[in-house]
């Protein structure tokens, strides 16, 4: 029987981490509070009309220049070392991978974030992802000169198709847009899971749901009501508290999905053998 692949797509900020990744070290290094930095970013976006993700990337450069901080890749990677996660996150990946293999299922993890790739590169869980997509700077002489990649909330949807087709390089536009028979997808749409914490993830959740995949809304005490509303509006399949420990609802949902993929594969194999 062919081994199945399950792809889990994750948002990062507040889904895996407890707050926005820039809040832990980067913004304090500027001598600012998160409220000050994000407030100025919002005002800049409103004043100039610059898209909000590009605005925060610009403000990172501007504020570092004002504070005489060299905005290098290494500086940002060091900021990733201080990130805090929801319970169970750091043991989640090995645990879920092991469970998948017990069910003859390979589990691959993909991070799709509007946060900063260079910060993600320094975080302790970076090594577990098959591919990480985030906002990234283009550097010349170790100085950021242009956005290399910027991912806003609706642009995240392209990565659903990239992952399914196995076209993971963002520079490959032809491959991701080419017509592909569903039977030839590297990962079937129904084997893709998306985890996100709120309204900014709805576009991805809706896309995954429409293609018979699975979406999980992640909540804490702060956003429980809004995530439950998304569930009531049928824009997400499941909701679970931001607890990734063994035996938690999140853990049980993911294992159920893996079981379902495994069972479907066995049923297809049985039908094939009966009809051969």
JOTAZI-V765671 format. One record per residue. N is the residue number from 1. RES is the residue in three letters. SS is DSSP state (a for helix, b for strand, c for the rest). BURIAL is b if it has 16 or more other ideal C-beta (glycine too) atoms within 10 Angstrom, else e. Layout:
<<N,RES,SS,BURIAL> <N,RES,SS,BURIAL>>
This chain:
<<1,UNK,c,e> <2,UNK,c,e> <3,UNK,c,e> <4,UNK,b,b> <5,UNK,b,b> <6,UNK,b,b> <7,UNK,b,b> <8,UNK,b,b> <9,UNK,b,b> <10,UNK,b,b> <11,UNK,c,b> <12,UNK,c,b> <13,UNK,c,b> <14,UNK,c,b> <15,UNK,c,b> <16,UNK,c,b> <17,UNK,b,b> <18,UNK,c,b> <19,UNK,c,e> <20,UNK,c,b> <21,UNK,a,b> <22,UNK,a,b> <23,UNK,a,b> <24,UNK,c,b> <25,UNK,c,b> <26,UNK,a,b> <27,UNK,a,b> <28,UNK,a,e> <29,UNK,a,b> <30,UNK,c,b> <31,UNK,c,e> <32,UNK,c,b> <33,UNK,c,e> <34,UNK,a,e> <35,UNK,a,e> <36,UNK,a,e> <37,UNK,a,b> <38,UNK,a,b> <39,UNK,a,e> <40,UNK,a,b> <41,UNK,a,b> <42,UNK,a,e> <43,UNK,a,e> <44,UNK,a,b> <45,UNK,a,b> <46,UNK,a,e> <47,UNK,a,e> <48,UNK,a,e> <49,UNK,c,e> <50,UNK,c,b> <51,UNK,c,e> <52,UNK,a,b> <53,UNK,a,b> <54,UNK,a,e> <55,UNK,a,b> <56,UNK,a,b> <57,UNK,a,b> <58,UNK,a,b> <59,UNK,a,b> <60,UNK,a,b> <61,UNK,a,e> <62,UNK,a,e> <63,UNK,a,b> <64,UNK,a,b> <65,UNK,a,e> <66,UNK,a,e> <67,UNK,c,e> <68,UNK,c,e> <69,UNK,c,e> <70,UNK,c,e> <71,UNK,c,b> <72,UNK,c,b> <73,UNK,a,b> <74,UNK,a,e> <75,UNK,a,b> <76,UNK,a,b> <77,UNK,a,b> <78,UNK,a,b> <79,UNK,a,b> <80,UNK,a,b> <81,UNK,a,e> <82,UNK,a,e> <83,UNK,c,b> <84,UNK,c,e> <85,UNK,b,b> <86,UNK,c,b> <87,UNK,c,e> <88,UNK,c,b> <89,UNK,a,b> <90,UNK,a,e> <91,UNK,a,e> <92,UNK,a,b> <93,UNK,a,b> <94,UNK,a,e> <95,UNK,a,b> <96,UNK,a,b> <97,UNK,a,b> <98,UNK,a,e> <99,UNK,a,b> <100,UNK,a,b> <101,UNK,a,e> <102,UNK,a,e> <103,UNK,c,b> <104,UNK,c,e> <105,UNK,b,b> <106,UNK,b,e> <107,UNK,b,b> <108,UNK,b,b> <109,UNK,b,b> <110,UNK,b,b> <111,UNK,b,b> <112,UNK,b,b> <113,UNK,b,b> <114,UNK,b,b> <115,UNK,b,b> <116,UNK,b,b> <117,UNK,a,b> <118,UNK,a,b> <119,UNK,a,b> <120,UNK,a,b> <121,UNK,a,b> <122,UNK,c,b> <123,UNK,c,b> <124,UNK,c,e> <125,UNK,c,b> <126,UNK,a,b> <127,UNK,a,e> <128,UNK,a,b> <129,UNK,c,b> <130,UNK,c,e> <131,UNK,b,b> <132,UNK,b,b> <133,UNK,b,b> <134,UNK,b,b> <135,UNK,b,b> <136,UNK,b,b> <137,UNK,b,b> <138,UNK,b,e> <139,UNK,b,e> <140,UNK,b,e> <141,UNK,c,e> <142,UNK,c,e> <143,UNK,b,e> <144,UNK,b,b> <145,UNK,b,e> <146,UNK,b,e> <147,UNK,b,e> <148,UNK,b,e> <149,UNK,b,e> <150,UNK,c,b> <151,UNK,c,b> <152,UNK,c,e> <153,UNK,c,b> <154,UNK,c,e> <155,UNK,a,e> <156,UNK,a,b> <157,UNK,a,b> <158,UNK,a,b> <159,UNK,a,b> <160,UNK,a,b> <161,UNK,a,b> <162,UNK,a,b> <163,UNK,a,b> <164,UNK,a,b> <165,UNK,a,b> <166,UNK,c,e> <167,UNK,c,b> <168,UNK,c,b> <169,UNK,c,e> <170,UNK,c,b> <171,UNK,c,e> <172,UNK,c,e> <173,UNK,a,e> <174,UNK,a,e> <175,UNK,a,e> <176,UNK,a,b> <177,UNK,a,e> <178,UNK,c,e> <179,UNK,c,e> <180,UNK,c,b> <181,UNK,c,e> <182,UNK,a,e> <183,UNK,a,e> <184,UNK,a,e> <185,UNK,c,b> <186,UNK,c,e> <187,UNK,c,b> <188,UNK,c,b> <189,UNK,a,b> <190,UNK,a,b> <191,UNK,a,b> <192,UNK,b,b> <193,UNK,b,b> <194,UNK,b,b> <195,UNK,b,b> <196,UNK,b,b> <197,UNK,c,b> <198,UNK,c,b> <199,UNK,a,e> <200,UNK,a,b> <201,UNK,a,b> <202,UNK,a,b> <203,UNK,a,b> <204,UNK,a,b> <205,UNK,a,b> <206,UNK,a,b> <207,UNK,a,b> <208,UNK,a,b> <209,UNK,a,b> <210,UNK,a,e> <211,UNK,c,e> <212,UNK,c,e> <213,UNK,c,b> <214,UNK,b,b> <215,UNK,b,b> <216,UNK,b,b> <217,UNK,b,b> <218,UNK,b,b> <219,UNK,b,b> <220,UNK,c,e> <221,UNK,c,e> <222,UNK,c,e> <223,UNK,c,b> <224,UNK,a,e> <225,UNK,a,e> <226,UNK,a,e> <227,UNK,a,b> <228,UNK,a,e> <229,UNK,a,e> <230,UNK,a,b> <231,UNK,a,e> <232,UNK,a,e> <233,UNK,c,e> <234,UNK,c,e> <235,UNK,c,b> <236,UNK,c,b> <237,UNK,c,b> <238,UNK,b,b> <239,UNK,b,b> <240,UNK,b,b> <241,UNK,b,b> <242,UNK,c,b> <243,UNK,c,b> <244,UNK,c,b> <245,UNK,c,e> <246,UNK,c,e> <247,UNK,c,e> <248,UNK,c,b> <249,UNK,a,e> <250,UNK,a,b> <251,UNK,a,b> <252,UNK,a,e> <253,UNK,a,b> <254,UNK,a,b> <255,UNK,a,b> <256,UNK,a,e> <257,UNK,a,b> <258,UNK,a,b> <259,UNK,a,e> <260,UNK,a,b> <261,UNK,a,b> <262,UNK,a,b> <263,UNK,a,e> <264,UNK,a,e> <265,UNK,a,b> <266,UNK,a,e> <267,UNK,a,e> <268,UNK,a,e> <269,UNK,a,e> <270,UNK,a,e> <271,UNK,a,e> <272,UNK,a,e> <273,UNK,a,e> <274,UNK,a,e> <275,UNK,a,e> <276,UNK,c,e>>
